[in-house]
Amino acid sequence: MQAPCEIIGKKVLPSIRGIIVRYMYEELGLTQIQIARLLGVSQSSISRYINQQRGKWTAMSASKDLEEKIQEITKLLIDKKINREEILCEICRYIRATHPEVLAESSRIFHGNL
């Protein structure tokens, strides 16, 4: 048996990071170095998210309100109103409260039922 956080950590969080990185890069015009510093990861990791070598699970982008919430929380990080350790937990709480279908889908994928 797997806890929801384990499933989310394996499938959902990398996709969230991908959405965050691509939003910062494509929409906000931040450089890979700036994004890496904000998120506390390497520039090469940022490059992999931008090029969709990581975090490319498309089910995360299916919901417009979810994507908007991710962007809203990302802006809080940029404005230093939330720290990078909290951003993924905040988004995870939102998903669990408002989008149980994302957790259900990730659980099926995680357990190989698709």
Secondary structure as the mmCIF struct_conf table of DSSP 4:
data_model
#
loop_
_struct_conf.conf_type_id
_struct_conf.id
_struct_conf.beg_label_comp_id
_struct_conf.beg_label_asym_id
_struct_conf.beg_label_seq_id
_struct_conf.end_label_comp_id
_struct_conf.end_label_asym_id
_struct_conf.end_label_seq_id
HELX_RH_AL_P HELX_RH_AL_P1 PRO A 4 ILE A 7
HELX_RH_PI_P HELX_RH_PI_P1 ILE A 8 VAL A 12
HELX_RH_AL_P HELX_RH_AL_P2 LEU A 13 ARG A 22
HELX_RH_PI_P HELX_RH_PI_P2 TYR A 23 GLU A 27
BEND BEND1 LEU A 28 LEU A 28
HELX_RH_AL_P HELX_RH_AL_P3 GLN A 32 LEU A 39
TURN_TY1_P TURN_TY1_P1 GLY A 40 GLY A 40
BEND BEND2 VAL A 41 VAL A 41
HELX_RH_AL_P HELX_RH_AL_P4 GLN A 43 ILE A 50
TURN_TY1_P TURN_TY1_P2 ASN A 51 GLN A 52
BEND BEND3 GLN A 53 GLY A 55
HELX_RH_3T_P HELX_RH_3T_P1 THR A 58 SER A 61
BEND BEND4 ALA A 62 ALA A 62
HELX_RH_AL_P HELX_RH_AL_P5 LYS A 64 ILE A 78
TURN_TY1_P TURN_TY1_P3 ASP A 79 LYS A 80
BEND BEND5 LYS A 81 ILE A 82
HELX_RH_AL_P HELX_RH_AL_P6 ARG A 84 THR A 98
HELX_RH_AL_P HELX_RH_AL_P7 PRO A 100 PHE A 110
TURN_TY1_P TURN_TY1_P4 HIS A 111 GLY A 112
#
